[in-house]
């Protein structure tokens, strides 16, 4: 019967938690041994991503950096894309909120126009100016719609 081999430490830091607790796990996967690490297999995933990037025809990594993309430049490009996506999502959320506000304002305006039409038609309650003012205020009252997921 063979004795279990001790797990080999791996130099470097975990990309997920920053801990210097990497080791070579079963199957040759680089794993973080910290129990509170949010993604213990992050180092293996980074290596896999790097390998996939190297296979991409548009990117060649070389030490001479002659007309080629370095890993740092590639990482910057990926970061820029992620930032652009996050900004696009934020802009879409903002636009959606503005659209909701405009729709709410249009609905209030339609209610005020309706009250104005009733006043112009000589509605019997127009003789009571206090009541009239309150009806206009009620028609213009804008209630915020509930957020929908």
C-alpha positions, 0 to 999 in steps of 0.5 A: 500500500502506498502512502499518500504524498504530501501536497506540494506548495505552489509559489504565488498568491491566489487570484481570488483571495490574495492568500499565499496558500496555493498547493498542487491538488489531486489531478495537478490542479492548483488550488487555494487551501484557505477555507474562506477563499471565494473561489479556490480553483481561481488559479487553475482557471486563470491558467486555463484562460491564459492558455485559451488566449494563447490559442486565439489567432489574434494574440501572440505572446512573445518576449520580444514584444515586436508587434505582438500583444503582451499578457499585460496589454491583453489583461488591460484590454479585458479589463477595459471590456469589462468596464465598458460592459459595466458602464453599458449596464449602468447606462441602460439602468439609468435610461430605464429609470428615466423612461419610467419617470417620463411615463409617470409624468405623462400619466400625471399630465393626462390626469390633469388634462382630464380634470381641465376638460371636466372644468371646461365642460362645466362640471358641477363641482367647479363651483367649490374652489377648494374642492377644485384645487384639491382635485387638480392637486390629486390629479397631478399627484405623482406616485412612484411605481414599485420597482419590478425585478 
